[in-house]
Amino acid sequence: GLARNQYLRAPKLLSPRWWEMDDDTVWSETVGEDGALPIYFERQSAALSEEAETRLRHAADAIQRKFGTVSLQVSSHAGDGEDDEDNRRLEVERTQAVKGSLIGLFPGLDDRHFDLRAGGQAARALTEPDRGVVTVQVVKAILPGEHGFHFFPGYYRHLFDTMRRTPILDSQGEETGRTVYDNLTVAPQQSYAVEFPPSKTIDETQDYAQIAMRIHRFLVTCPARRAAELEDVSWWQYLQGWNPLTGMPLYVYAPAFSQNVKFSGRVLAAFDAEWGDAHTNGDTYVQLQLNAWTAKKTFDGILNGGETDAWFDPWRRYLESRGVEFVSARLESFELEDSCLRAMVVPDGGMDAIADDEADYYVSATDVVNAEKVTTKLPTVGVPGSLRGYTTIVAPCPPWVPGAAEPWRQETIVRNPVEQPGLRDWDRLQTLAGVQYFFANDFKLVGGYMYFTDADWALSSINPQQFWTHRPTLEKDGYVSVMSVDVGDWRTPTTTPVLLGRPAWKCSEKEIAREVWRQVTTSLLRRTPDLILPQPVWYNVDKNIVFGDSPAGAPKANHTPYQVPIVGDWKRRPVGDPWDPTPALPNHLHGSLPDLPAGVWQARHGGYLVHWDKLVFAGTYMRTFTRMTTMESANESARNAVNAIIDHLIAARYGAKIRERITPPSSAAAAGGDLNSNFTRDFPRPSPLGDYCRIWNPEENELPSAQPGRDLDAERFARGLPHLWDALGIELPLSAASYQRAILNGWWPPPLDPAAAARAVARLPSTDALFASLAKIRQILVQDADGRE
Ligand SMILES: Cc1cc2nc3c(=O)[nH]c(=O)nc-3n(C[C@H](O)[C@H](O)[C@H](O)COP(=O)(O)OP(=O)(O)OC[C@H]3O[C@@H](n4cnc5c(N)ncnc54)[C@H](O)[C@@H]3O)c2cc1C
């Protein structure tokens, strides 16, 4: 599920009366003055006549073409029944008949789109003594209130594979030959609302050289070393070349450049470089750059329509065509009684939970807050054990942070994660949500995402309608363009006096909408002072942010907090590492868990856990190769859950039967050789029960030219040796230049007490050490040149 997907129901403020919109004779002939389409029924009958069916068919056709997604009011009034009770029955049955017919005729309509009114006012005026009437009115346009209008970077593999496997069906349920992946379109531009880079200092090339060195160093670092050395270091520390032994960075960046690098991550995905771990950020950074670095044939994309229309509706229709039944209900908890697991579920509209213990398997795919909530009654083993306190407790500050020992930073806070997300900088749950602005004219900033790196609240925006195949029009939709703005930082106060320096989390809905728009326009006008921007006609703040009751009420809850990959937090993620079934690829993660407690099962090769032979967890909070909180990691996690079920089915249920049918292992396998060693690295491992879900480890899909360097590092890491760059001091000359520039510009040393300053100077690399490392590099280059000759 994608919690971010939501519809906004808004009155059609701007559109004229719909039946006046065009000259289509169907409407001008059949629609009454109040915009109500009357459907007549024979006396005492709730069956649709042929004439009524024709009218509804025309209506569905017109709604589909002219309005897109709408809310309909279906109102009925009956005076032709035997008595009042009979009239009520007829009213209910007739509204149902009309609704059913419209749903059948217009695939985009479902229960959500209807407001049924038996005994409704709209129909009363048209009622006749010997026949009943039902009226159909368009009451509201349904606007896409989707947040972020998801970005699909070209490096996504799991998600794209699933989208390619999701056919779009026609109205008869037949495959059209197109898939949901075809609804992705290129977002050709990304742009920054500040002059980039903003540092106008003597030598920007120094900053770029430093950052390029660190990124190259990352590329030639093997995955095992990344896991061992870069998870307890922030991305910013890594880019500085922070040395944990000396406490000194290799590089000092220009202040404006530092600000930009630290801030850009926050704008992108609610983490800043200072708090995100270097392993996760580095992996993601490399993947995001692959399109630029290589001639890859993928593209950064966006959907060509609202997510519901372009993706979820086709997905749901396809699954239903395969026999999947969707049931809308709330999972209250999982419970274990006499080793038997059951789910307690409250059906939609119901009050009480009912027990469901029929399932072969349960995949719990809720968000992380609810994952903890629904597992509190289970024993603290496996994932339920890892989840205990995962969202409800904020741990003390990590020890490497300056001032971590201060008493307030050492507090362990027990909290309600929905009401108090983002309590500390190192809180893994922060808020990422935003506002959509709707415009009466065609408006777009750029042909893709726009990042406002100088806005206080870390804003990014997109005008999605420019990519839609069905463009909104004022007449049809009540708006022509939409701008979705994500607010990445809800805790930093504004620097302007307008809101008295309040953060978004302390502002009312209206204040947030106004302030975000003010920050957007200020940022743009700073760069282009003569810009004239349109005014939005209305806005929508993410409905998952719940505000206090009074109009001035600040947020009191965020129902979808966003998980940030905080430094050092990977180890705390729920247990069970992902497993890549591609046989030729090594698994750098830790494989199977050593001591599995009772009730928890894991395949011998590792992978996700199966609890009490039934329960598997999936979600971005679980461990994935993708790591970063994205749709891609959600999809990868779900695949890992499915693979665990396949393994469990084979081992625990059909193991013996399947083994009987397996051909005995060849001599190569018996001798410990890898049966599959001659297959290509892309060959996915099949299972006797059907194919495993394919898993792609991004670290196995990086720059091919960096592979020899990574392999060399893997060898060194296995032998307990440091990275070759560190051993040779390759970065020391650049580091010396960095300090020289920083001292000349007064950026370094930072204000320190004299004793600390003396200690820092003592740790600076000595001139002798610098010369020695230069001499070593020279020696290696000479040897290399000799070797080539
Ligand atoms: C503003 C914003 C912008 C983003 N932009 C991007 C982007 O551009 N690209 C990208 O890749 N990712 C983006 N993300 C991240 C991405 O949306 C999430 O990582 C992804 O949706 C997580 O998927 P999930 O299935 O793990 O969880 P969710 O999407 O949170 O789905 C969990 C589902 O479980 C349901 N649920 C919860 N509790 C219960 C219960 N008790 N009973 C029944 N159902 C329950 C919820 O209603 C929800 O539908 C963005 C996130 C945010 C907040």
The ligand as an SDF file (V2000), in Angstrom:
LIG
                    3D

 53 58  0  0  0  0  0  0  0  0999 V2000
    5.6190   13.1250    1.1190 C   0  0  0  0  0  0  0  0  0  0  0  0
    6.3140   11.8770    0.6680 C   0  0  0  0  0  0  0  0  0  0  0  0
    6.8720   11.8350   -0.5850 C   0  0  0  0  0  0  0  0  0  0  0  0
    7.5070   10.6790   -1.0140 C   0  0  0  0  0  0  0  0  0  0  0  0
    8.0500   10.6620   -2.2690 N   0  0  0  0  0  0  0  0  0  0  0  0
    8.6190    9.5210   -2.7290 C   0  0  0  0  0  0  0  0  0  0  0  0
    9.1120    9.4500   -4.0610 C   0  0  0  0  0  0  0  0  0  0  0  0
    9.0550   10.4340   -4.7940 O   0  0  0  0  0  0  0  0  0  0  0  0
    9.6510    8.2680   -4.4930 N   0  0  0  0  0  0  0  0  0  0  0  0
    9.6930    7.1610   -3.6810 C   0  0  0  0  0  0  0  0  0  0  0  0
   10.1570    6.1110   -4.1390 O   0  0  0  0  0  0  0  0  0  0  0  0
    9.2210    7.1920   -2.4150 N   0  0  0  0  0  0  0  0  0  0  0  0
    8.6990    8.3420   -1.9250 C   0  0  0  0  0  0  0  0  0  0  0  0
    8.1940    8.3770   -0.6470 N   0  0  0  0  0  0  0  0  0  0  0  0
    8.3210    7.1590    0.1870 C   0  0  0  0  0  0  0  0  0  0  0  0
    7.2830    6.1050   -0.1470 C   0  0  0  0  0  0  0  0  0  0  0  0
    6.0360    6.6900   -0.3780 O   0  0  0  0  0  0  0  0  0  0  0  0
    7.1700    5.1340    1.0170 C   0  0  0  0  0  0  0  0  0  0  0  0
    8.4480    4.6870    1.3640 O   0  0  0  0  0  0  0  0  0  0  0  0
    6.3000    3.9230    0.6480 C   0  0  0  0  0  0  0  0  0  0  0  0
    5.0080    4.3320    0.3830 O   0  0  0  0  0  0  0  0  0  0  0  0
    6.2780    2.9280    1.7850 C   0  0  0  0  0  0  0  0  0  0  0  0
    5.4920    1.8380    1.3960 O   0  0  0  0  0  0  0  0  0  0  0  0
    4.9690    0.7330    2.4260 P   0  0  0  0  0  0  0  0  0  0  0  0
    4.1070   -0.1740    1.6330 O   0  0  0  0  0  0  0  0  0  0  0  0
    6.1080    0.1590    3.1870 O   0  0  0  0  0  0  0  0  0  0  0  0
    4.1180    1.5200    3.5220 O   0  0  0  0  0  0  0  0  0  0  0  0
    2.8920    2.5030    3.3680 P   0  0  0  0  0  0  0  0  0  0  0  0
    2.9040    3.1760    2.0470 O   0  0  0  0  0  0  0  0  0  0  0  0
    2.9150    3.3500    4.5980 O   0  0  0  0  0  0  0  0  0  0  0  0
    1.6090    1.5380    3.3710 O   0  0  0  0  0  0  0  0  0  0  0  0
    1.1140    0.9390    4.5400 C   0  0  0  0  0  0  0  0  0  0  0  0
   -0.3690    0.6570    4.3670 C   0  0  0  0  0  0  0  0  0  0  0  0
   -0.8390   -0.0750    5.4930 O   0  0  0  0  0  0  0  0  0  0  0  0
   -2.1090    0.4410    5.8570 C   0  0  0  0  0  0  0  0  0  0  0  0
   -2.3190    0.1390    7.2920 N   0  0  0  0  0  0  0  0  0  0  0  0
   -1.6250    0.6210    8.3500 C   0  0  0  0  0  0  0  0  0  0  0  0
   -2.1080    0.0920    9.4890 N   0  0  0  0  0  0  0  0  0  0  0  0
   -3.1020   -0.7500    9.1590 C   0  0  0  0  0  0  0  0  0  0  0  0
   -3.9870   -1.5930    9.9260 C   0  0  0  0  0  0  0  0  0  0  0  0
   -3.9190   -1.6760   11.2550 N   0  0  0  0  0  0  0  0  0  0  0  0
   -4.9190   -2.3150    9.2570 N   0  0  0  0  0  0  0  0  0  0  0  0
   -5.0040   -2.2310    7.8820 C   0  0  0  0  0  0  0  0  0  0  0  0
   -4.1860   -1.4610    7.1140 N   0  0  0  0  0  0  0  0  0  0  0  0
   -3.2600   -0.7310    7.7480 C   0  0  0  0  0  0  0  0  0  0  0  0
   -2.0010    1.9260    5.5760 C   0  0  0  0  0  0  0  0  0  0  0  0
   -3.2790    2.4960    5.4470 O   0  0  0  0  0  0  0  0  0  0  0  0
   -1.2090    1.9230    4.2780 C   0  0  0  0  0  0  0  0  0  0  0  0
   -2.0460    1.8350    3.1700 O   0  0  0  0  0  0  0  0  0  0  0  0
    7.5790    9.5470   -0.1730 C   0  0  0  0  0  0  0  0  0  0  0  0
    6.9990    9.5830    1.0970 C   0  0  0  0  0  0  0  0  0  0  0  0
    6.3930   10.7290    1.5190 C   0  0  0  0  0  0  0  0  0  0  0  0
    5.8240   10.7440    2.8960 C   0  0  0  0  0  0  0  0  0  0  0  0
  1  2  1  0
  2  3  1  0
  2 52  2  0
  3  4  2  0
  4  5  1  0
  4 50  1  0
  5  6  2  0
  6  7  1  0
  6 13  1  0
  7  8  2  0
  7  9  1  0
  9 10  1  0
 10 11  2  0
 10 12  1  0
 12 13  2  0
 13 14  1  0
 14 15  1  0
 14 50  1  0
 15 16  1  0
 16 17  1  0
 16 18  1  0
 18 19  1  0
 18 20  1  0
 20 21  1  0
 20 22  1  0
 22 23  1  0
 23 24  1  0
 24 25  2  0
 24 26  1  0
 24 27  1  0
 27 28  1  0
 28 29  2  0
 28 30  1  0
 28 31  1  0
 31 32  1  0
 32 33  1  0
 33 34  1  0
 33 48  1  0
 34 35  1  0
 35 36  1  0
 35 46  1  0
 36 37  1  0
 36 45  1  0
 37 38  2  0
 38 39  1  0
 39 40  1  0
 39 45  2  0
 40 41  1  0
 40 42  2  0
 42 43  1  0
 43 44  2  0
 44 45  1  0
 46 47  1  0
 46 48  1  0
 48 49  1  0
 50 51  2  0
 51 52  1  0
 52 53  1  0
M  END
$$$$
